[in-house]
Amino acid sequence: MRTPLTVAARAKVAPFAVMDILQRVADMRAAGRDVISLCAGEPSGGAPSAVSARAAALHFAGTPLTYTPTLGISGLRQAIAGHYKRWYGLDVPARNVAVTTGSSGAFMLVFLAAFNPGDRVALARPGYPAYKNILTSLGIEVIELDAGADSRFQPTPAILDAAVAKHGPLAGLMLASPANPTGTMVSRAELAALTDWCGGNGVRLISDEIYHGITYPAPGNSDPKGVCAWELDRSGVVISSFSKYWGMTGWRLGWAIVPDDLLQGVDALAGNVALCPPAPAQMAALEAFSEQAYAEADAAVAEFARTRDYVLSNVAGLGWTDAAPADGAFYYYANLGPALAGFADSREYCAALLEAEAVALVPGADFDGVGGLATVRLSFAAGYDAVREALVRIERFQAAQAV
C-alpha cells in the first residue's frame, strides 16, 4: 500500500473568486454569449502605445532576452526613481528600487524579508484577499481590522490600539490607498498619523500604492496622485505596479521601494525565487515614462472618471446601499440591500446575474469574510459604454426578480 503524500497546509488558502468568474466568462463567450465583465481590475485600454511599440521592436530586432540583474535593469530602476521625483518631488535612490514580477512578486518578497512566522500583521477588512492569503501561507498571523464606513474603510490609530489590546503587539500594518475594493484613500494627515503610530510601536508599514494616479480628487487637494508613504517615513515599504495606471496587467511587472535594512534580504530572496523579472517587459517598460505614455495614461484616467460619474449618477435605481465613496481606483463597492431578497447571499446573486443577463460582478466575500456575503464589487475599468449597458442589464435582472 502506498503511503499517502502530504499537502502543505499553506496551500489551502482560499481561492480568489475573480479568477473562477473569469473562467466562466471565457466559457460563455466561447459559446457565443455577449458577456460584460465588470469583475477584473483590468483597464480595457491596455498598455501605452509606446510601450507596445518598443516590445514589438525588441522582438523583431532579435534582441537577446537573457537574465537581467535580480532587482531589475539599471535604466528601469532609475526611471522609476525619476517617476517619484516627477509625481511627488521625492528623491528615491535607484538602489532602493526593486523591480519585481508584478506587485504580487513584491508582496511575497517583502513579506518574506520583513516578517517571521508567528508575527502579527494587521490589515483592513474589507480588503484585497491576496494580502491575507499570502501572509497566512507564510505562517504569519493576520489581524483583520473591522474598518467600516465610519473610518472610510481605512485603519486608524484608535483601531490599531484596540487590535493590540485584543491580540498583542503587531509586527506590520498592510495599508492600501486607494484601496481595493472600496477605492477609499487616506489623506496626508491620516497617513502621517499612521506612520507616527507605526514608528512608536515598532510596526513595519507596507503601503500598497498601485492605484496611485487613478484618483478623483476634490478641488484644492494638494496630493492629486495620492500621498506616497516615503514622503513621511522611509522605514516602511512602498509597493506599486505598471498594471493599473499604465494598464499593463499581463506584462507582470511591479516594484517595491525598499528601505536599506530590508534591501539585502529582498535581493537575496528575489535571486532564489525568480532570478529576475521578465526581461522583455522591463525593456519595454522604459517607454512608460515617456511624455506620450503619461499622456495616454492620464487620458485613460479621465475616461475612468467619466465612467465613475455615470455609475454614481445612475445606481440609485438599483437600491444598493452603504456604498464606498470610490475616491480612487476603478471600483464601486456596495451592499446589495433589497436586491439581495430571494438570494442566499451575494455569491448566489452574482452567479444568477451572470447566467441571466451575462454581466459579471464580484461577490464581496472575496474581500470581507464577515460582511461580504451581502456586498458586491463592480469594476468600471471596462469602459463607459460597457458599464452603461451593464447597468441596464442589472436593473432588468433585479426587476425580474421582484415580479
N, C-alpha and C positions, 0 to 999 in steps of 0.2 A: 504493500500500500504506500502510495506517495505521501510524504509529509507535506501538509498544507504550507504554502508560501505566505509570507506576511505581506500586508499592505499597510504602509505607514499611516498613522492617524492624521498626520498633517495633510495627507492627500484628500481627506474627507471634508474639505471646506465646501461651503455652499456654492453651487454654480452661479454664474452671472446670467440671470434670466434673459437679458437683452440678446445674448448670443443664440439662445434657443428660439426666441421670437424671430430673429433674423433668418434662421434656417427655415422656419415655417413660411416667412415672407418669400424666400427664394423658391421654395417648393410651389407656392401658389402662383408666383409669376411664371414659373416654368410651365404651369398648367394653363396659362393664359389669363389669369386674373389681373386686373388693374389695381395693384396694391399701392397705397400711400403709406410709406413707412415714416412715422414720426417717433421712432423709438431709439435710434442711434444718435449719439452726439457727434455727427459727422457732417461737416459743411459740404453742401452739394456742389459747390463750385470747384473743388479740388485745389491743387497746388497753383501758385502763381505761374504765369506763362514762362517767365524767365527761368524758373526752376526746372520746369518740364523740358524747355529747350536745351538747357545745359545737360540734363540727363540723356536726352537723345544724342547730343553731340558727343558725349563721352562714349556712348555705345557705338556709334558709327565710326568714331575715330580709333576704336580698338584700344582705348586707354586701359592699361593693366589695372585690374581691380584686386589688388593684393591686401593683405592685412595692413591696417593703419596703426598708429600708436594707440595704446589701450584707451586713453581718455579722449581720443579724437584727434583729427589733424590740426596742426597748429593754426592754420588760417581760419578754420571754423571756430576754434576756441577764442581766437582774437576777435572775430566778427561778433560772436555772442557777447563778449565783454563790451564791444563797441555799442551793441544794442542797448545795454544797460545805461551807457552814457547818454545815448540819444533819448531814451524814454524817461529816465529818472534823474539824469545828471549825476549818475553814480559811477565811481571808479571801481571796477571789479578787475582784479588781476586775472589775466587769462589762465594762469596756472591753477586758479581755483575753479575753473570751469571744467566739468566732467561731462563729455558728450556720451550719451547712453542709447541703448536700443529702446527707443520710446521713453516716455516718462515712467512707464511700468518698470523698465530696467533700472531707472534711477531710484524708484521706491525700494526695490529689492536690495540694491547695493547699499543705500543709505540706512535702511532698517538693519541690515546685517552688520554694518560698521558701527552704528550708534547704540544698539540695544543688545542686551543679553537675554537668553531665555529666562522667563520669570519676571522680567521687568514689566512695569505697567505703563501703557501708553494710552492717553485719552484722545477721544475724537467725538465730534458732534454727531448726534442722531436726530434727523436723517442725514445720511452722508453716502459718499461713493463706496460701494461694497468692497472693492478691491483693497482699500486700506485695511479694513478689519480682517479680510481673508488672508492677505499676505502676512500680516503681523501674527495672526493666530497660527498659521502654518510654520512660523519660525519659533513657536513656543513662547511668544510674548503675550502677556495678558492685556486684553483690550478693555478699557473702561469707557463705556458709552455714556456720553453726556446728553441728557434729555434737554436739548436746546430747541425750544419751541418758538412760536411766534413772538412771545414776549421779549426774547433776546434776538429776534430776527434770524432764528435758526443758527446762531453762531455762539461759541463758548464765550464766557465772561469770567473775570477773576472770581466772582462770587460762586459761579457754578463750579469752577475748578476747586475752590476752597471746600465746597460741600463734597466733591468727589474724593478729595484727600482725606477728609474727616471720615468718610464711609469706607474707603478701600485701602488707605495708606498712601505713602509717597509715590509720586509719579516720576518716571524717567523721561517721558516725552509727551508732547502735545502735537497732534496732527491737525493742521489748520488749512482750510481751503477758502480762498476768496479771489474771484467769485466761486461759489460753491456749486457742486453737483449733488443733488438735483434741484436745489432751491434757487440758485442764481444770486443769493444774497452775498453782500460784501461787508468787510469791516472797514471802518473809517481809519484815518491816520491816528486819531486819538484812541480808538478802540484797540488798534494793533499795538500802539505804544503801551497801553495798559497790559496787554497780554505778554508782550516781550519783557516788561518790567516784572510781571508775576513769574514768568519762567526763569528770569535771571535770579530772582530772590529765592526760588525754590529748587534750584539745580535741575531744571527741566529743559530738555532739548526741544526747541521748536522746529518742526518740519512744515514749511509753508508751500502749499501747492498753489502755484500761480499760473497754471497752464491756460486759464481763460483770460489772463490779462490782455487788454486791448479790445476785448469784446465786452464793452461796458456801455451803459446808458446813463451817464452822469447827469445830475441835476445842474442847472445853471449855477456858476460860481464855484463848482467843485474844482479844487486845485490839483486833484490827482485823477485826471480823466482816464488814464490807463489802468489805475489801481495803485496801491502802495506796495512797494517791494519791501519785504521784511529786512533785507540787508541795509536799507536806508536807516533802520533804527537799531539794529543789533546784528553783529557778524558772527555770533556764536551758533546761530541756527543754520538750517539748510533751506535753500530755495530750489524748488523743482519746477521745471517748465518743459515746453514741448513745441515742436513745429506743427502739431496735429490740428490745433483749433484756430488760432488767429491766421495762420498760413494755410489751413485746410489740407495738411499733408498727413492724413491719418495712416494710410498704408505704407508710408515711407519709413515708419518705425524709427523715428529719430527724436530724442529728447535731450535734456541736460539737467544737471544739478550744479548749483553754486555751493561749493563745499568749503566749510571752514578748515583752517590749517590742521587742527587736531584730528580731523577725520580723513584728510586727503590721502595719506599714505595707505590707510586701510581700504578706502574706496578703490584706489588704483590697483592694489593687490587683488582684491576680490574681483574686480572687473576683468583683470587679465586671466583669472582662472575660470570665471563663469562664462564670459562671452568673447574673450580675446580682444574684440574691438567692436564698435558699432558698424552698421552696414557701410561699406566704403562708397558705393555709388551714391547713396543718399547723402552722405557727408559732403561729397564733392559738389553735388547739385545744389545742396542747401546753402552754399556760399551766396547764391543768387537771391536767396530770400531776403537779404539785407540790402538789395538794390533799391533805388528810389521807385522803380517800376513795380517791384514786388510789394513794397509798403503801400503804394497807391492802390494796387489791386486788392490787397487785404483790407484796407480801410473801406473800399467800395463794398466789399462783402459784408463788413460790419454794418454799414449803412443799410444794406438790404435786410440784415438781421433785425435792425432797429425798426424798419418799416413793417416787417412781419410781426414783430413783438407788439407794435402798436395795434395792428389788426387783431391779434389774439386778445389783448387786453380790452379792446373795444367791442368784442363780439362773443365773449364766453358767458356773458350774463344769462343768456337763454339756456345754457346747459345746466344751470343750477348747481354748479360746483361751488365749494365753499373753502374758506381758510387758505386761500392761495398765497404762495410766497411771492414777494414783490419782483423777482427777476431783475435785479439791478444789473446783472451781468450774465455772461454765458448765453445759451440759447434754449433755455428750458422754462416750461410753465408747470409748476408742481402744485397740485391742489387735492383737496378731499372731494370725493365724488358726491357727497351729500345725498340728496334724494335720488340721484341717478343710480345709486347702489341698490335700491329696492329691487328685490327679486333675484339678486345675485348673492352667493355666499360671501364673496369678497372681491377685491379689485382684480385679482388674477382671473376669476371666472368672468367678470365684466370684460376685461381686455381680450380674453380668448373668444368670447361671443361676438364682440365688436369686429374682431379681425375676420372671423368666418362670415359674418352677415354683411358687413359693409367694406371689407378689405382696407381697414385702417388699423395700423399697428401703433399702439401705445405701450408704455412700460408700467406694469403694476408696481406700486410703491413698496411692496415687501422687499424688493431688492435693496432699498435704501434705508428702510426702517422696519426692524423686526417686531416692533411694538404697535405703532400706529399705521404702518404702511399697508395693511390689508384694506384700508379704506381710501387710499390715495393712488394717484396716477402721475406719471411724468410725460409731458408732451414736449418733444423736441421740435423747435421751429427752424432748425438748421436746414430743413429740406427745401425751404424757399416759400415765397409769398403765395404763389399760385397753388402749390401742393397743400399748404396749410389752409388756405381759404376753402378749397374743395373738401378737405378732411373735416373741417368744422361743419360743413353742410351735411356730410355723411353721419357724423357723430350725433348731430341734432336729430336727424331722421331715425337713427338707430334707437335713440332714447325715447323718441315719440312712439315708436312701435312697441317698445317695452311697456309703455304706460297704458296702452289700449287694453 
